[in-house]
Amino acid sequence: MPPPERTSAVFDANLYNSGCKHDRMDFDPTAYGPEVARILALDGNGQRCAPLVCGPCRSPEARRALTALKPAVVFPGLREPEAPMAGLWLYFSCFEEAHNLIDNPKTTEGEYWHAVLHRQEPDAGNAAYWFRRVGQHAIFPALATEAKEILKRHPDAEFRTGRWDPFAFVDFCERARMQPGTTQEQAAMQIQRAEWQLLFDYSARPQ
């Protein structure tokens, strides 16, 4: 079950980040401009540990702020500015809004966000279809490295990675979401957060 919506901008780490106590401190929300920093500040400054399953938007404030923004203005110079904008919506678990932006993605990054959306829907088969379209992505090596570090803190997690395998991670998330409060869920949520940070950084910058 997704966490309930809140109207306060105060980040409650105990309620919503309990599975992600080790922040990736190198993620800097100010690197993407003041609007992005302002929106991410509504919940954790990019360190939020989202649930493995999306629901309705968890933040009415974020919904209002994101609705007022135009992707091409927030992310100028990108072939598909809707891709990182979808990532912002997904950060707040806003499935429908994110999906509407990249229903027909034009770039590999858009396809990647589309795949993540369906993994969190959850629709494992649809996620696998989109990950096949993505193929090998540039963030995979860094994501594999992050995952290895996270798994060191969760040695009982039933997931291992050498080269990053998005299909294996889809399967792991499917198992983990059925075990709330366990090390399986915590590891999956932390890896998912690392993936969000890496993909957002990559898709928000002109390549």
N, C-alpha and C positions, 0 to 999 in steps of 0.2 A: 504494500500500500504506500503510495507517495505521501510525503509529509504534508501537513496542512498548510494552507496559505497563511501568510502573516502580513500585517500592515506595518509593522515596525521595521526600520532599516537596520536595527541592531542585529549583528550576527551572533546566533546562539550556537556556539561550537559544541556544547554538551549534547544538545538535542539533535543537531543536523550534521555534525562532523565527527561523531563519536568513533566512526570507523577509520578516520583519516587524521590521526594525531600527528603524523610526520608530514609537515608541509614541504612542498618543493619550493624552497625559498628563492630560487633563481627566476621564478615567474614574476614579471614586473608588469602590472596592469597599466601603468602610466606609459608604457612603450607604444601603446596603440592609440594614444590621443586622449584628451580630457573626457570626451563623452563615454568612451569605453571604460575608462577608470571610474567615472562616476557611477555607471551602471553596475560594474562588478563590485563596487564598494557597498552596494545594497546587501550583499551576502558573501562575505569572505574574501573579497579582493582576488577572485580567481582561484581560491583554495577550497571552495566548497566541494564536499564529497557528495555528489548526486546519488540518489538511489539507482539501483540497477534497472528499475522499471519507471518509465515516464508516467506522468499524470497530468492533470491540469496545472497551469502555471502556479508556482508556489508563492509568487510575490506580485500582488496587484501593482505595487510601485514600479517594479521592473517592467511589467506589461505596459503600463502607461508610458514609461520612458522609452521603451523600445518601439512602441507603436508610432511615436512622434518622430523617429529617425528614419532617414533614407539611406539604404546601404551604400549607394554610390558616393554619398557625402561623407559618411563615417569612414569608408574604406576606399579612398580615391585611387585610381590607377590600377585597379584589379580587373581582370577579365570577368570574374564572377564575384562581385562584392556581396552577393546574397549568401555565399558560402560561409564566411566568418560571421555574418549577421545571424544565420541559422544557428551557428555555434553559440552565440550569445543567448538566443532563445532557449536552446537546449540546456545551457548552464542552469537555467531556472526551471528546468523540466517542462517547458512549454512545447509539447509535442506538435500540436496542430499548427501553431504559428511557424515553427521551424520547418515542418514538412511542406507547408504551403510555399515557402521561399525557394525550396530546392526540389520541388516535385519533378522537375525536368532539368537535372543538373547539366551544366555546360562544361565543367572541368573535372579533373580527377579529385580535386578537393571537395567539390560539390557532391560527387559520388561517394566519397568517404563519409562526409557528414550524413548523407542519405542512409548509408549502411549502418552507421552508429544509431541513427534514429530508429531504424527497424530493429536493431538489436535491443534497444531499450523499450520498444513498443509493448511487449516483446513479440517479435516474429522472426524466429531464427532462420527460417527458410528464405525469407525476403532479405534479411541481412546478408546471408551467404551469397545470394544472387548479386547484390551490390558490391560486396567485397571481391567477387570474381571480376567485376568490371573495373574495380580499382587496381587490381594486380599488385605489384610491388610498389609501395609508396616510400617517399624519401624519409619519412619520420620513423619507419620501421626499425632501423638500427638503434636509434636513440630510445625508442619505446621498449625494445627488448632489454636494453641496459637498465632502464628505469624499473622494468618489471622484475629483473633479477634482484635488484636492491630491495624492492618491496617484499619479494618472496623470502629474502633472508630474515625479515622480521616476522614472517608467517610460515615457518618451516612445515607446518601441518597442512598448508593449503595444497589442494590436489590439482596443481597447475605448475608446469615447468616450461621454460622457454629457452631455446637457443637462438635460432633465427625467429623473428616474430611471425607468428601464425595467427592471423585474425580469425580463422575458422575455429581453431582450438579455443580462442578466447571467447567466441560466441558460445561454444559448448560449456565452457567454464562458468560464464555468467548465467546460463540456463540452470546449471546445478546450484550455483551459489545463491540465486534469488529464492530458491526453495528452502534455504537454510538461514533464515534471518538471525542476525546476532552472532553468527559463527565466524571463525577465522576465515572460512571460505568467502563469506560475504565481504568481510573487511578487506581482504586481499583484492578481491575483484573490484571493489569500489575505489581503492587506492590506485590500482592500475588504470581503471577507467578515468580517474582524475588526471593522471599523468598523460594519458592519451588525449584528453580534451585540451590540456595545456599545450602539448606539442603540436597538435593539429591546428589549434586556434592560432598559435604563433606563426606556423607555416602558411596558413591560408590567409592571414591578415596582412601579410607582407607581399609586395610585388616580387615575383620570382624572375 
